[in-house]
């Protein structure tokens, strides 16, 4: 069963990154763990781009679950385009969704996935409301 990306999601960020030789496994394709690293890099880049880098002494995002659907193998060499979407904005959380395609075969999705993101106060170890400025960016 494959997860369908929600139709109400909003594209908030795009980035490119190379497939590294070190991303490969003994089977000759990108290791499945690496897809989560690609997602993480895109998510962190997006957070930096909107002025919300992770800050362990304040409030910020925590991933409470993550998933990936592996649709088509990725192999070295190549460059990737990741598209980052948000949806399901709640009081303290939102959903992120990402797609991965190669830049040399645009439109062919090799993987998709996402995560539930909860906004927390790190010192108090509890969820807090998503800041209004961030809410305005992702609504």
Residue pairs with C-beta under 8 A, 6 or more apart in sequence:
2 69
2 71
3 67
3 69
3 112
3 113
5 85
5 97
5 99
5 112
5 114
6 87
6 88
6 95
6 97
8 87
9 85
9 86
9 87
9 95
9 97
10 85
10 86
10 87
10 138
11 83
11 84
11 85
12 46
12 50
12 84
12 85
12 86
12 137
12 138
13 42
13 45
13 46
13 49
13 83
13 84
14 81
14 82
14 83
14 84
15 41
15 42
15 45
15 46
15 81
15 82
15 84
16 79
16 80
16 81
16 82
16 103
17 38
17 41
17 42
17 79
17 80
17 82
18 77
18 78
18 79
18 80
19 30
19 74
19 75
19 76
19 77
19 78
19 79
19 80
20 76
21 76
21 77
23 30
23 31
23 34
23 74
23 76
24 30
24 31
24 75
24 76
25 31
28 75
29 73
29 74
29 75
30 73
30 74
30 75
30 76
32 68
32 70
35 68
35 70
35 100
35 111
35 113
36 66
36 68
36 113
38 80
38 82
38 98
38 100
39 66
39 68
39 82
39 98
39 113
39 114
39 115
41 82
42 82
42 84
42 98
43 84
43 96
43 98
43 115
44 53
44 54
46 84
47 53
47 54
47 60
47 61
50 134
50 137
51 133
52 60
52 61
52 134
53 60
54 60
54 61
55 122
56 122
57 122
57 123
58 121
58 122
58 123
59 119
59 120
59 121
59 122
59 128
59 131
60 119
60 120
60 122
61 117
61 118
61 119
61 120
62 117
62 118
62 119
62 120
63 115
63 116
63 117
64 93
64 115
64 116
64 117
64 118
65 115
65 116
66 113
66 114
66 115
67 113
67 114
67 115
68 111
68 112
68 113
69 111
69 112
69 113
70 110
70 111
71 109
71 110
71 111
71 112
72 108
72 109
72 110
72 111
73 110
74 80
74 100
74 102
74 110
74 111
78 102
78 103
78 104
79 102
79 103
79 104
80 100
80 101
80 102
80 103
81 100
81 101
81 102
81 103
81 106
82 98
82 99
82 100
83 98
83 99
83 101
84 96
84 97
84 98
85 96
85 97
85 98
85 99
85 114
86 94
86 95
86 96
86 97
86 138
87 94
87 95
87 97
88 94
88 95
89 130
89 135
89 138
89 139
90 130
91 129
91 130
92 118
92 119
92 120
92 127
92 128
92 129
92 130
93 116
93 117
93 118
93 119
93 127
93 130
94 116
94 117
94 130
94 138
95 114
95 115
95 116
95 117
96 114
96 115
96 116
96 117
97 112
97 113
97 114
98 112
98 113
98 114
99 109
99 111
99 112
100 109
100 110
100 111
100 112
101 107
101 108
101 109
101 110
102 108
102 110
118 127
119 127
119 128
119 129
119 130
119 131
119 134
120 126
120 127
120 128
121 127
121 128
